[in-house]
Amino acid sequence: WRKPYFSVYIYHVFDRLKTPYVITKAISWLIVTGVFYLFADVKNDLRVAGIAILAVITAHVVLIFEERRFEETQLSFSRNLPYSRFRLFLNFTVIYFCLLLPETIWLFSRFNPLMAAELLFAGLSTAMLFHSLLYWFGLNMEKYIQWILGLFMVLFWVIMFHLLWLLIPLNLV
């Protein structure tokens, strides 16, 4: 049964990483409901939604780390495949889009399409930034988590200053 390259990790999640996936989705749901309950008076503000998406992506850090570990240990043969860096980058973006599908459905059902698309692109670019950090640190979880928390604080303040549109290309670079 032929599978596209990007779907291999998604099959791995549903085969071997069910518990971390369910826990991550539960934390994600708690974050979304908690943030919008806490800020009920400004629930249509882009900053509140941006902070919620940032927290949701930060909750997915374990799955991002496990994806990199899976790539390093189980897909080591893939370095010899004729995939360009751009295609690999798109594959990882599709992987994170699939993992964030429940949150994406929530975004497009809750906000207008333009705002939801901006939030989705901000979330995907942040996930790609977190993924790229693992190439720099290797599979050192302690150092990775320290950088994630530091970046969370920096990105939080960028969102608070209404610069979510700047966050997308900044994360991708």
N, C-alpha and C positions, 0 to 999 in steps of 0.2 A: 504494500500500500504506500504510494508515494505521498510524501508530505513536504510542504514548503519548508525551507530552512528555518524561517522564523518561528514556526510552530513547534519545533522540537522541544524547546524549553517549556512551552505551555502544556504540552503533553506530560512533561516531567513534573510540572507543578501539580497537575491533576492526578498523577500516578503516585508520586512519592512525597510531595510537599503539601498535602491537603490540610494538615493542621496549621502550619504557618500561614497558609492562604486564608483559611477561615478566621484565624485570630487577627490577621491584618485587616480583613474586611470588617470584622466586628469593631476593631479600633477605629477604622475609617468611619463607620456609621456613627460611633460615639462622638468622634471629632466633629462631624458635620452637624449632628443634632445639638451637640453641646455649644458649638460656636454660634449657631443661629438661634439657639434658645437664650444664650448669654447676651447676644446683640440683637434682640428682637426688634428694638426700635429703629435700627439702621440695617435691616436685613437686605435691602436692595443696594447697599453700598458695595462698590467693586472691591474696596479694601477688605471688607469682611469676608467676601467670597474668596479673594486672593489668599488671605491668611488661612482660610479653611483648606484650600487646595494645597498650599504649602505644607500644612500639617498632615494632610492625607498622603502627600508624596513622601514626607519624612517617615510616616508610619510604614510605608512600603520599602524602607531601606533594607530590611531583612531579605525581602524577595529580590531586590536588586543585587545584594551581596551574593545570595544563593545563585542567581543567574550567572554572575561572573565566575563563581566557583564551578558551576556546571560547565561553563564554557572552557574553563582551564583544565578541568579533570576529565570530563566525558567527551568533549568536542575538540580535543587537541588536534585531531586530524583536519579540522576545518581550516587551519592555517594554510594548508596546501591547496585548498579549493580556489578556483579562479574568481573570487569575489573581490570587487574593488572596495576601498574604504568607505566610499559613499554608499554602496549597496549594503555593507555591513551596518553602517549608521542607520540607514532606513529600516533594516531588519530589526535592530534594537528598538527603534521608535515604534514599529508595529507590535513588537512584543509588549512594550509598556502600554501601548494603547489597548491591547487585548486584556492585559491585567487590570487596567483602569476602566474597563467597559461599564461596570455598574456605576461608577462615579461619573462617567461621561453621560450615561443616560440620565442620571440625576441632574447634571448641569444643564442639559438641553431641555429638560422638563421644568426646571425651576427658573431659568433666566432666559432673556431674549437670545436669539441665535448668535448675534455678534459678540455679546458679552460672554456667552458660554464658549464660543470658539476661542476667544482670547484667553479665558481661564484654562481651557484644555491645552492650548499651545504653551502656556506658562507652566502648567503641570508636566507636560511631556518634556519640555526643555530642562526643567529642574531635575526630572528623573534621568535624563541623559547626562546632565552635569554630575549627578551623584554616581552614575555608572562610570563616567570618565575618570573620576577620582580613583577608582579601583585599579586602573591601569598605572597610575602614579604610585600608589601605596602597595600594590599587590593584594594579597588576601590577609592583610593585617587589620582585623576587625577593631581593635582598640584605637588605633590611630585614625581609622576610617570614621568611627563614631564621633571622635573629638572634632574632626573637620566638619562632619555633617551638622553637629550642634552649632559650631561657629558659623557655618554658612547659613543655617536656619536663622540665626540672629541677624545676620547681615541682610538676607533676603527679606526678612520680616520688616526691617526698617525701610528697605527699598519700596516695598508694597505700601507701607504707611505714608510715604511721601508721594503717592499716586504715580509711581513709575513702573507699574506692571507691564506696560507696553515696552519699556526699555529692558525689562528682565528677560524677555524671550530671546532677543539676539545676543544679549550679554551671556546668558547661560549656554547658548549654542556655540559661541566662540570659545 
